[in-house]
Amino acid sequence: MRVAMYYSNKDVRLEEMPRPHIGPGELLVRVMASGICGSDVLEWYRFNKVPLVLGHEIAGTIEEAGDGVKKYKKGGRIAASHHVPCGKCHYCLSGHQTVCDTLRKTNFDPGGFAEFVRIPKINIEQGGSYDLPDEVSFEEATFIEPLACVLRGQRLAGVKEGHTVLVIGSGISGLLHIQLARLKGARRIIATDIAKYRLEAAKRFGTDFSFDAREYTPQGLKDINNGLLADVVILCAGAKSAVEQALQSVERGGTVLFFAAAEKGLPVPSSINDIFWRSEVTLTSSYAATPAEHIESLEMIRARKINVKDMITHRFGLSEAGEGFKVVSEAKDSIKVIIEPQR
């Protein structure tokens, strides 16, 4: 089968590898759509792991079901999460399923940028696979995982009705955060980015105010928010300047959610006394999502509560995956880039 083998953001090669062999309790899925995630272009994170086949936002049809699989049949439409928790360890039982050791070890074989993937038995047993309703397209289904991550992030950050929410970075994650915060009843939503295209997208998807991140100031936020900073700051960018802006923009008693990975080795660039002491500010982070959050995400997409279809800006075949990685890594005039392995 054909795969897009990743060596670097500028070196993605169309190669051949054997179609995965499935065992009892497993599925072989013909991948119809696979989204490129912002984490896929973190070169520093992949440096010691290449070459490899990336892609974890997948949807497709069942090509083959292994012995013992009763829920799924050949030809069925399906989406799946690449990481699944064990459900019984200390972390899972305390509500932190996404830091479970099992979750961090599970994955597809080989990855979503391939014509076929093997879905391991644990993904099926632990609820990491999902029937797609007819009204959800394969392309829309690639948003299940990123939206599930956003759902978890806002739950941990405590976003609620009446909040002022600042979203730093208006790529796909930022735009999903904007839509979800609006759905939750946020009183005011402000977004920043350095790309004009994405700032305009932020306006289309529900922000009240958008600022060029190079011109944004906390005082500017106060000027449009009754003299107050943000109740919740959601950090969807990893640059040092973005982190600094986030820490300077949170109101007393507020929360900063570290949603995106930061630059490699970046420390928290602030004084503990200036930010935390006497301010009751909470710093929190979120990673991945649980099967339950994936199901909630799927239902929101099915019910059209979150508009994902209009976020798709580019589609490429498997042989053009390198161009897709270029578009995502440049982060200019794009939002969601989809790879269609059957093209």
C-alpha positions as CSV (number, residue, x, y, z in Angstrom):
1,M,0.0,0.0,0.0
2,R,1.0,3.6,-0.4
3,V,2.0,5.8,2.6
4,A,3.3,9.3,3.1
5,M,6.5,8.7,5.0
6,Y,7.5,11.7,7.2
7,Y,11.2,12.6,7.5
8,S,10.8,16.4,8.1
9,N,8.2,19.1,7.3
10,K,10.0,19.6,4.0
11,D,10.6,15.9,3.3
12,V,7.5,13.8,3.1
13,R,7.9,10.9,0.6
14,L,5.3,8.7,-1.1
15,E,6.5,5.2,-0.3
16,E,5.3,1.6,-0.4
17,M,4.9,-0.7,2.6
18,P,3.0,-3.9,3.3
19,R,-0.7,-3.6,4.2
20,P,-1.1,-4.2,7.9
21,H,-2.1,-7.7,9.0
22,I,-4.9,-7.8,11.5
23,G,-5.3,-10.3,14.3
24,P,-8.3,-11.4,16.4
25,G,-10.4,-8.5,17.7
26,E,-8.8,-5.9,15.3
27,L,-9.9,-3.9,12.3
28,L,-8.4,-3.0,9.0
29,V,-9.7,0.4,7.9
30,R,-9.5,1.9,4.4
31,V,-8.6,5.5,5.2
32,M,-10.8,8.0,3.4
33,A,-9.8,11.2,5.1
34,S,-7.0,12.1,7.5
35,G,-6.4,15.5,8.9
36,I,-3.0,17.1,9.5
37,C,-2.7,18.2,13.1
38,G,-0.5,21.1,14.3
39,S,1.4,18.5,16.4
40,D,2.3,16.7,13.2
41,V,4.6,19.5,12.2
42,L,6.5,19.8,15.5
43,E,9.8,18.8,14.0
44,W,11.7,18.9,17.3
45,Y,9.2,16.4,18.8
46,R,9.7,14.0,15.8
47,F,13.4,14.4,15.3
48,N,14.5,11.1,17.0
49,K,11.5,9.1,15.7
50,V,11.7,9.5,11.9
51,P,11.0,8.1,9.4
52,L,7.4,7.4,10.4
53,V,3.9,7.5,9.1
54,L,1.9,10.2,10.9
55,G,-1.8,10.9,11.0
56,H,-4.2,10.4,13.9
57,E,-7.4,12.2,12.8
58,I,-8.9,9.5,10.6
59,A,-12.1,8.3,9.2
60,G,-12.8,5.5,6.7
61,T,-14.5,2.3,5.9
62,I,-13.9,-1.1,7.4
63,E,-12.0,-3.3,5.0
64,E,-11.7,-6.3,7.2
65,A,-12.8,-7.3,10.7
66,G,-10.8,-9.8,12.8
67,D,-12.1,-12.9,14.5
68,G,-14.3,-12.0,17.5
69,V,-15.3,-8.5,16.3
70,K,-19.1,-8.4,16.5
71,K,-19.8,-4.7,16.6
72,Y,-18.3,-3.8,13.2
73,K,-18.8,-5.3,9.7
74,K,-17.0,-4.9,6.4
75,G,-18.1,-1.7,4.7
76,G,-19.1,0.1,7.8
77,R,-18.2,3.8,8.2
78,I,-15.9,4.4,11.2
79,A,-13.7,6.9,13.0
80,A,-11.2,6.0,15.7
81,S,-8.9,7.6,18.3
82,H,-5.3,6.6,18.2
83,H,-4.8,6.9,21.9
84,V,-7.0,5.0,24.4
85,P,-6.8,4.8,28.2
86,C,-6.8,1.5,30.2
87,G,-9.7,2.7,32.4
88,K,-8.4,1.1,35.6
89,C,-5.1,2.7,36.6
90,H,-4.5,5.5,39.2
91,Y,-4.7,8.2,36.6
92,C,-7.9,6.9,34.9
93,L,-9.7,6.4,38.2
94,S,-8.8,9.9,39.3
95,G,-10.2,11.5,36.1
96,H,-6.9,12.0,34.3
97,Q,-7.3,9.3,31.7
98,T,-5.2,11.2,29.2
99,V,-2.0,10.9,31.2
100,C,-2.6,7.1,31.5
101,D,0.5,5.1,30.6
102,T,-1.5,2.9,28.3
103,L,-2.9,5.9,26.4
104,R,0.6,7.1,25.8
105,K,1.6,3.8,24.3
106,T,-1.4,3.0,22.0
107,N,-1.5,4.1,18.4
108,F,-2.6,3.1,14.9
109,D,-0.5,0.9,12.6
110,P,1.1,2.6,10.8
111,G,-0.7,6.0,10.8
112,G,-3.5,7.8,9.1
113,F,-1.4,9.0,6.1
114,A,-1.7,5.6,4.5
115,E,-4.2,3.8,2.4
116,F,-5.0,1.4,5.3
117,V,-4.5,1.3,9.0
118,R,-4.8,-1.4,11.6
119,I,-7.0,-0.5,14.6
120,P,-5.7,-2.5,17.6
121,K,-8.0,-4.6,19.7
122,I,-7.7,-2.3,22.7
123,N,-9.1,0.6,20.7
124,I,-12.2,-1.4,20.1
125,E,-12.5,-2.9,23.6
126,Q,-11.9,0.4,25.4
127,G,-14.3,2.5,23.3
128,G,-11.8,4.1,21.0
129,S,-13.7,3.5,17.8
130,Y,-17.0,5.1,16.6
131,D,-19.7,4.4,14.1
132,L,-20.2,7.3,11.8
133,P,-23.7,8.4,11.2
134,D,-24.6,9.0,7.6
135,E,-25.0,12.8,8.1
136,V,-21.3,13.1,9.1
137,S,-18.9,13.1,6.2
138,F,-15.5,11.5,6.3
139,E,-13.9,14.9,6.2
140,E,-16.0,16.2,9.0
141,A,-15.2,13.1,11.1
142,T,-11.5,14.1,11.0
143,F,-12.5,16.9,13.5
144,I,-13.8,14.5,16.1
145,E,-10.4,14.1,17.8
146,P,-9.3,17.8,17.7
147,L,-12.8,18.9,19.0
148,A,-12.7,16.3,21.7
149,C,-9.4,17.8,22.8
150,V,-10.9,21.2,22.9
151,L,-13.9,19.9,24.9
152,R,-11.5,18.5,27.5
153,G,-9.4,21.6,27.6
154,Q,-12.3,23.9,28.3
155,R,-13.7,21.6,30.9
156,L,-10.4,21.7,32.8
157,A,-10.2,25.4,32.4
158,G,-13.7,25.9,33.7
159,V,-15.0,28.0,30.7
160,K,-18.6,29.0,31.5
161,E,-21.4,31.4,30.8
162,G,-20.5,35.0,31.4
163,H,-16.7,34.5,31.0
164,T,-14.4,36.7,29.0
165,V,-12.2,34.3,27.0
166,L,-9.0,35.2,25.2
167,V,-7.8,32.8,22.6
168,I,-4.2,33.3,21.6
169,G,-3.6,31.7,18.2
170,S,-6.4,31.3,15.7
171,G,-5.5,28.2,13.8
172,I,-7.8,25.2,13.9
173,S,-7.6,24.7,17.6
174,G,-8.2,28.3,18.3
175,L,-11.2,28.5,16.0
176,L,-12.7,25.4,17.7
177,H,-12.1,27.0,21.1
178,I,-13.9,30.2,19.9
179,Q,-16.9,28.2,18.7
180,L,-17.1,26.1,21.8
181,A,-16.7,29.1,24.1
182,R,-19.6,30.8,22.3
183,L,-21.7,27.7,22.7
184,K,-21.0,27.7,26.4
185,G,-22.2,31.3,26.7
186,A,-19.0,33.2,27.0
187,R,-19.8,36.9,27.4
188,R,-16.9,38.2,25.3
189,I,-14.4,36.3,23.1
190,I,-11.2,37.9,21.9
191,A,-8.7,36.2,19.6
192,T,-5.2,37.0,18.4
193,D,-2.9,35.7,15.6
194,I,-0.1,37.0,13.4
195,A,-1.8,36.0,10.2
196,K,-4.5,38.3,8.7
197,Y,-6.2,35.3,7.1
198,R,-6.7,33.6,10.5
199,L,-7.9,36.8,12.2
200,E,-10.6,37.1,9.6
201,A,-11.5,33.5,10.1
202,A,-11.7,34.1,13.9
203,K,-14.3,36.8,13.2
204,R,-16.3,34.4,10.9
205,F,-16.3,31.7,13.6
206,G,-17.6,33.9,16.4
207,T,-15.0,36.1,18.1
208,D,-16.1,39.6,19.2
209,F,-12.7,41.2,18.8
210,S,-9.5,40.1,16.9
211,F,-6.1,41.5,17.3
212,D,-2.8,41.1,15.5
213,A,-0.7,39.5,18.1
214,R,2.2,41.8,17.4
215,E,0.0,44.8,18.3
216,Y,-2.1,43.3,21.1
217,T,-1.6,44.6,24.6
218,P,-3.2,43.6,27.9
219,Q,-4.3,47.3,28.3
220,G,-6.0,47.0,24.9
221,L,-8.0,44.0,26.3
222,K,-9.0,46.1,29.4
223,D,-10.2,48.9,27.1
224,I,-12.8,46.6,25.5
225,N,-13.6,44.6,28.6
226,N,-14.7,47.1,31.2
227,G,-11.3,47.5,32.6
228,L,-10.8,43.8,33.2
229,L,-8.4,41.1,31.8
230,A,-9.7,37.7,30.7
231,D,-11.3,35.2,33.0
232,V,-9.8,32.4,30.8
233,V,-6.8,32.6,28.5
234,I,-6.5,29.7,26.1
235,L,-3.0,29.4,24.7
236,C,-3.1,27.8,21.2
237,A,0.4,29.1,20.2
238,G,3.8,28.0,21.5
239,A,6.0,31.0,21.0
240,K,7.6,32.7,24.0
241,S,5.9,36.0,23.1
242,A,2.5,34.2,23.1
243,V,3.1,32.6,26.5
244,E,4.1,36.0,27.9
245,Q,1.0,37.6,26.6
246,A,-1.1,34.8,28.1
247,L,0.4,35.3,31.6
248,Q,-0.1,39.1,31.4
249,S,-3.7,38.8,30.2
250,V,-5.4,36.8,32.9
251,E,-7.5,38.5,35.5
252,R,-7.2,37.8,39.2
253,G,-8.9,34.5,40.0
254,G,-8.7,33.5,36.3
255,T,-7.2,30.5,34.5
256,V,-4.5,30.1,31.8
257,L,-4.9,26.9,29.7
258,F,-1.7,25.7,28.1
259,F,-3.4,23.9,25.1
260,A,-0.6,23.9,22.5
261,A,2.9,22.6,22.9
262,A,5.4,25.4,23.5
263,E,8.8,25.9,21.9
264,K,11.3,23.2,22.9
265,G,12.7,23.9,26.3
266,L,10.7,27.1,27.0
267,P,10.3,27.8,30.7
268,V,7.4,29.8,32.2
269,P,8.7,33.3,31.4
270,S,7.3,35.2,34.4
271,S,7.8,36.1,38.0
272,I,5.8,33.9,40.5
273,N,5.1,36.9,42.6
274,D,3.9,39.1,39.8
275,I,1.5,36.4,38.4
276,F,0.5,34.1,41.2
277,W,1.0,35.5,44.7
278,R,-2.2,37.2,45.9
279,S,-3.9,36.7,42.5
280,E,-5.3,33.2,42.8
281,V,-4.4,32.6,39.1
282,T,-4.5,29.0,37.9
283,L,-2.2,27.6,35.3
284,T,-3.5,24.3,33.8
285,S,-2.9,22.2,30.8
286,S,-4.7,19.6,28.8
287,Y,-3.6,16.7,26.5
288,A,-5.6,14.5,24.2
289,A,-9.2,13.4,25.1
290,T,-11.1,10.4,26.5
291,P,-13.4,8.1,24.5
292,A,-16.4,9.8,26.1
293,E,-15.2,13.2,24.9
294,H,-14.8,11.8,21.4
295,I,-18.4,10.6,21.5
296,E,-19.5,14.0,22.7
297,S,-17.5,15.7,20.0
298,L,-19.0,13.4,17.3
299,E,-22.5,14.2,18.5
300,M,-21.8,18.0,18.4
301,I,-20.6,17.7,14.8
302,R,-23.6,15.5,13.9
303,A,-26.0,18.1,15.4
304,R,-24.2,20.9,13.7
305,K,-23.5,22.7,17.0
306,I,-19.9,23.3,15.9
307,N,-19.3,24.3,12.3
308,V,-16.3,22.2,11.1
309,K,-17.1,21.9,7.4
310,D,-16.3,25.5,6.6
311,M,-12.9,25.2,8.4
312,I,-11.6,22.9,5.6
313,T,-9.3,25.0,3.3
314,H,-7.2,22.4,1.6
315,R,-7.5,18.8,0.3
316,F,-4.6,16.8,-1.0
317,G,-4.1,13.2,-2.2
318,L,-1.5,10.9,-0.6
319,S,1.1,11.8,-3.3
320,E,0.6,15.5,-2.4
321,A,1.0,15.1,1.3
322,G,4.3,16.9,1.3
323,E,2.5,20.0,0.0
324,G,0.0,19.6,2.8
325,F,2.7,19.6,5.4
326,K,4.2,22.7,3.9
327,V,0.9,24.5,4.1
328,V,0.3,23.6,7.7
329,S,3.9,24.3,8.8
330,E,3.8,27.8,7.2
331,A,0.5,28.6,9.0
332,K,-0.5,31.3,6.7
333,D,-3.7,31.1,4.5
334,S,-5.0,27.8,5.8
335,I,-7.1,26.3,8.6
336,K,-7.7,22.6,8.1
337,V,-5.8,20.5,5.7
338,I,-7.1,17.1,4.8
339,I,-5.2,14.2,3.2
340,E,-7.4,11.8,1.1
341,P,-5.4,8.6,0.8
342,Q,-7.6,7.0,-1.8
343,R,-6.9,9.8,-4.4
